[in-house]
Amino acid sequence: MNETENPYAAKPWVKHYDKGVPEHIEYPEMNVYKLLDNTVEEFSSKTAIWFMKNKISYKKFKDIADRLATALVDLGVKRGDVVAIMIPNFPQFLFSFYGILKAGGIVTACSVLHTEHELAYQLNDSGVEIIIAWDSQLDKINKIKDRTKLRHIIITNVFDYAPMGSKNPPEIVGTIQFLNIIEKTKPNIQDFEINAKEDIAILQYTGGTTGLPKGAMLTHYNIVSNSIATATWVGPDIKRGKETMLTNLPLFHIYGMTVCMNTQIYSGSTLALNPDARDQKSLFEIIKATNPSYFPGVPTMYMRLLERDDIEDYAKYLKSIRVCNTGAAPMPPEVLKEFEERTGGKIIEGFGMTETSPVTHSNPVNGLRKVGSVGLAFPDTEVKIVDIDDYTKIVPMGEAGEIMIKGPQVFKGYWNKPEETAGQLKGEWVLTGDIGKLDEDGYMYIVDRKKDMINVSGFKVYPRELEDVLFEHEAVENAAIIGIPDPDLPGSEKVKAYIILKDGFHETDEMKMEIKEFLRQNVAPYKIPKFIEYRKELPESLVGKVLRKDLKDIEAKRRGEEV
């Protein structure tokens, strides 16, 4: 099927947009930090950040970011230099992000869960000479410093911008105190011209499908356009300068960075920061204190809140939440239903990836929401579904294939990795590595990751399909499916299920038989797992996505293979 026969060119999804959401938006070509500068002009005195009961206005936010930008230039940061941030959801992450961009630098955000090896790799690959870090990470940084180009380590504390924080923290040998340079530096930074569509704003590392992490080069235009499009999508329900955003997702992850931070700064919202996403009690207290209207999350986040014994104590405070959006993993329908009943808010599923800044799809806020789908392509975003083995062949509407995306949010390529870039970028289109399909209305459904597809004697088995069925069993709390090599049939695999049972159910052989019988009633025989293993927990990413690769590594080690 050639481009002239492309059934996706008609964009059937556009007719299902909410009223007020346009098919096309004019995006300004500017430095990302202008999102902050522009909002300060409109909402100078509004609270930008709520953190541990401390309130920081947009005017103060800009002043700190400008002081940091000036200090970074004084430390030798030049246009195009990469500067690292290794901070959880503290105000200092936001100050650092905007300060680096205002200084002309490129941001690379490091997970605070990085091992020494992972941190050293990212710093070396990106050429970082300055890192701004949480002081609890200092020991880790010092251990790998000599293996990197690091010249300066700027450290900050969880209490630096809390009400009880010290205003004159002592200097630690070999470091610079964040608060001290902010206090000593007067803002003196000039705007400069950039090529927004070419100049890199963020070097965001992603594991990809195989091998070492790759730095996705996201331009200023990528980030600005995706932030504005995301704000426009929820525009009818989220009012500029009037909202509070519950910021529980890690800001060093692209989902949190765009949806919770940059989109909200563009919209003039208050960011209610939770420094520890694993602390649900703290999250409840933040909801009680700030009455947020917007709560981006991931399925496991909503699940764990619903499981808490004290949820009834906070039920009335949850009613402030009007809009939730979820991504990164499939949302079990029963979780969606219960959370909506308790809050009165709407959960809208969406889709994105690091290479697309990240958002490409979402269900509408007020229009037709199809539970189980990730919704409609964003304004200015094109999608097509192609043959899994030949991306030049477009498959008919309704059939499954690999998703390709084109739009202003599509990344520039991978940092210093031209071969990997050529493998994923095809002209203006990016191969996502996800298998999906579109229905007649243009709503997209994710079938699975291409790399996770299981080959059972030539038959395709998609783990996500089986996991969705398992979630419907009354005993199953969580589940993951992978393929393991079939020793009797080279090139073929056998299906294995990992299952966490709900409280009150027992890990017996009889339960395994019951689960298999349940699957037999819902899926084809070749999809039934040959093996079921009970687990107390599953390996997860920071945003709650089950890491099937880690499970495959565990299986490989059991077989005595190197991973």
C-alpha positions, -999 to 999 in steps of 0.1 A, spaced: 0 0 0 16 33 -11 12 68 4 -16 77 -20 -36 48 -6 -28 57 30 -60 53 50 -46 73 79 -40 105 58 -76 115 63 -70 118 101 -103 103 112 -94 112 148 -98 149 144 -136 149 143 -136 135 178 -116 163 194 -132 182 222 -147 216 213 -120 242 214 -92 218 205 -79 227 171 -64 205 144 -34 229 141 -16 251 166 9 278 158 39 271 181 64 298 190 100 291 180 117 300 213 139 288 241 120 266 266 129 290 294 106 316 278 77 295 291 87 307 325 95 342 315 61 346 298 42 332 327 59 355 351 47 385 331 11 373 336 11 355 370 41 371 388 27 368 424 9 334 419 24 304 438 44 284 413 56 257 437 42 243 469 68 222 487 66 209 522 41 237 530 65 263 516 51 285 488 74 300 461 59 325 436 66 326 399 85 359 404 108 342 430 111 311 408 124 332 379 148 352 401 164 320 414 166 305 379 182 337 366 207 338 394 216 301 388 220 308 350 244 337 358 264 315 382 266 287 356 280 311 330 305 323 356 315 287 361 322 284 324 290 270 309 289 279 272 261 276 246 255 239 239 273 225 270 254 197 287 247 201 325 233 173 346 206 174 372 203 146 398 175 158 421 141 143 430 109 164 431 124 193 450 120 230 438 157 229 430 150 206 401 128 232 385 153 260 393 181 240 378 162 230 347 153 266 337 186 280 349 206 256 327 185 265 296 187 302 303 225 299 305 224 283 270 231 248 283 215 215 275 198 196 304 204 159 310 184 146 339 198 117 359 176 93 379 184 94 417 182 56 415 211 53 391 239 30 401 274 43 400 279 25 367 247 40 351 256 75 364 292 73 350 279 61 317 254 90 313 279 117 324 306 104 301 284 98 271 269 133 274 302 150 283 289 166 315 313 189 334 289 203 359 262 184 379 236 198 402 227 171 427 209 161 458 235 159 486 224 123 494 239 114 460 273 129 468 290 97 479 279 80 446 292 110 426 325 112 443 332 75 437 329 79 399 341 115 396 376 106 385 362 85 357 343 115 343 350 151 331 332 166 361 347 199 372 320 212 395 295 195 418 267 218 430 248 202 459 215 209 475 194 196 504 158 185 507 153 213 533 169 241 513 135 254 502 114 240 530 102 263 558 127 249 583 157 251 559 191 265 567 198 297 549 236 294 552 246 258 547 282 249 553 304 243 523 316 207 518 351 202 503 349 196 466 314 210 462 295 242 458 264 248 479 233 256 458 219 281 483 252 299 486 257 306 449 221 317 446 226 341 475 259 354 462 250 358 425 231 387 412 210 379 381 228 392 350 219 370 321 210 381 286 186 366 262 201 351 230 189 339 197 184 302 191 173 279 163 145 263 182 139 235 157 176 225 157 191 235 191 189 208 217 172 216 250 172 182 267 193 151 263 170 125 278 184 91 282 162 61 274 170 24 276 156 17 241 151 -19 230 186 -32 234 221 -23 245 232 8 264 210 38 271 208 64 243 205 102 247 174 113 228 180 148 215 149 169 222 149 204 207 134 235 222 107 233 196 99 197 206 94 206 242 76 239 237 52 224 211 44 194 232 38 215 263 14 238 245 -4 210 228 -8 192 261 -22 223 277 -45 229 248 -58 194 249 -71 198 285 -79 235 280 -116 234 284 -112 219 319 -79 234 331 -79 272 333 -47 292 330 -35 306 363 -62 288 383 -51 252 388 -30 231 412 -11 202 397 -3 172 419 32 164 410 40 129 420 57 116 389 95 120 389 105 152 371 136 136 358 114 113 337 101 127 305 64 121 314 68 142 346 91 167 329 66 177 302 31 169 317 38 179 353 64 207 349 67 224 315 30 222 306 20 236 340 45 264 339 31 274 305 -4 273 321 5 292 352 -5 264 375 8 257 410 30 226 412 24 207 445 55 186 447 57 152 464 94 145 471 89 107 475 64 91 450 65 59 471 50 76 501 12 74 496 5 88 531 25 120 522 6 122 489 -28 121 507 -16 149 530 -5 170 500 -40 165 484 -56 176 517 -34 207 519 -35 219 483 -68 206 467 -53 198 434 -75 197 403 -51 178 380 -33 145 389 -11 128 362 -1 93 373 5 57 362 -18 27 369 3 14 398 0 48 415 -38 47 414 -38 10 425 -17 17 456 -38 46 467 -69 26 465 -54 -3 485 -46 20 515 -66 13 547 -69 50 554 -84 60 520 -117 67 536 -101 93 559 -91 113 528 -121 105 505 -136 140 507 -103 156 498 -99 135 467 -131 152 454 -110 182 443 -94 161 415 -112 167 382 -88 154 356 -62 126 358 -42 113 329 -23 80 328 2 64 306 34 42 307 14 10 313 -21 -3 306 -48 9 330 -70 -19 344 -106 -9 338 -116 -19 374 -90 5 388 -101 33 366 -137 28 376 -131 27 414 -108 57 413 -133 77 394 -161 68 417 -140 79 447 -128 112 433 -154 122 408 -126 130 384 -119 115 350 -89 93 341 -79 98 305 -54 73 291 -27 85 267 4 74 249 39 87 244 76 79 244 108 97 252 115 102 215 83 122 212 88 146 241 66 124 251 29 129 243 14 118 210 -21 106 219 -48 110 246 -84 103 251 -105 135 250 -114 150 284 -151 157 276 -158 138 244 -160 101 236 -135 82 258 -129 46 248 -116 27 279 -87 5 268 -76 28 240 -49 55 243 -71 79 225 -66 103 196 -35 117 179 -27 152 192 -30 184 171 -4 185 143 4 148 149 2 122 122 1 84 127 3 54 105 4 17 112 30 -3 92 40 -39 86 60 -52 116 88 -64 93 87 -37 66 79 -2 76 74 9 40 42 -11 39 11 5 55 -14 -19 69 -52 -13 65 -71 6 92 -81 -18 120 -51 -42 115 -22 -44 140 13 -32 130 41 -10 142 31 26 151 49 54 133 45 90 144 52 124 127 48 157 144 65 187 160 73 166 191 95 140 173 131 141 184 161 150 164 179 117 169 203 100 194 233 118 207 264 105 189 246 74 176 240 79 139 233 42 133 206 40 160 192 73 148 189 59 112 172 28 125 145 47 143 140 79 123 127 75 88 126 110 73 102 130 96 86 98 110 97 78 140 93 41 144 80 37 179 87 0 185 51 -3 197 25 -25 180 -9 -9 178 -40 -5 157 -66 22 150 -104 18 150 -127 34 125 -129 66 146 -91 69 148 -87 58 184 -55 40 189 -51 7 209 -17 -5 220 -12 -42 214 23 -45 228 59 -37 225 74 -52 193 104 -65 213 81 -83 238 62 -102 212 64 -140 219 69 -165 191 51 -198 199 59 -222 170 53 -194 145 22 -180 163 24 -144 177 15 -140 213 13 -105 228 20 -104 265 -2 -74 271 -33 -93 259 -27 -121 284 -20 -96 312 -52 -78 305 -72 -111 307 -53 -120 339 -63 -87 356 -99 -98 352 -94 -129 375 -105 -122 410 -73 -135 426 -48 -116 405 -33 -84 419 -7 -80 392 8 -100 364 36 -101 338 41 -123 307 73 -131 289 86 -157 265 114 -181 274 133 -202 249 118 -236 240 147 -261 243 130 -285 220 123 -261 192 151 -236 184 137 -201 176 104 -209 194 94 -198 228 71 -209 257 49 -185 275 56 -178 312 34 -159 336 45 -142 368 16 -135 392 10 -116 424 -21 -128 442 -44 -106 462 -46 -109 499 -67 -139 509 -57 -161 480 -32 -189 483 -2 -197 462 -11 -233 454 -9 -256 424 -47 -257 424 -48 -219 420 -24 -222 390 -48 -248 374 -77 -224 381 -59 -195 364 -50 -216 334 -87 -228 331 -98 -191 332 -74 -183 304 -86 -212 283 -120 -197 283 -107 -164 270 -77 -169 247 -65 -194 221 -48 -226 234 -13 -217 222 -14 -185 243 -19 -204 276 13 -201 298 32 -233 301 46 -220 334 32 -198 362 54 -184 390 41 -167 420 59 -135 431 55 -110 459 66 -81 436 75 -74 400 104 -53 388 91 -19 379 104 13 364 102 46 382 68 53 365 54 19 374 60 0 341 67 -37 347 102 -44 334 98 -76 314 135 -73 304 145 -78 340 123 -109 342 140 -122 311 174 -116 326 164 -135 357 153 -164 335 185 -163 315 206 -164 347 186 -195 359 196 -211 326 232 -202 332 234 -177 304 252 -143 306 230 -113 304 
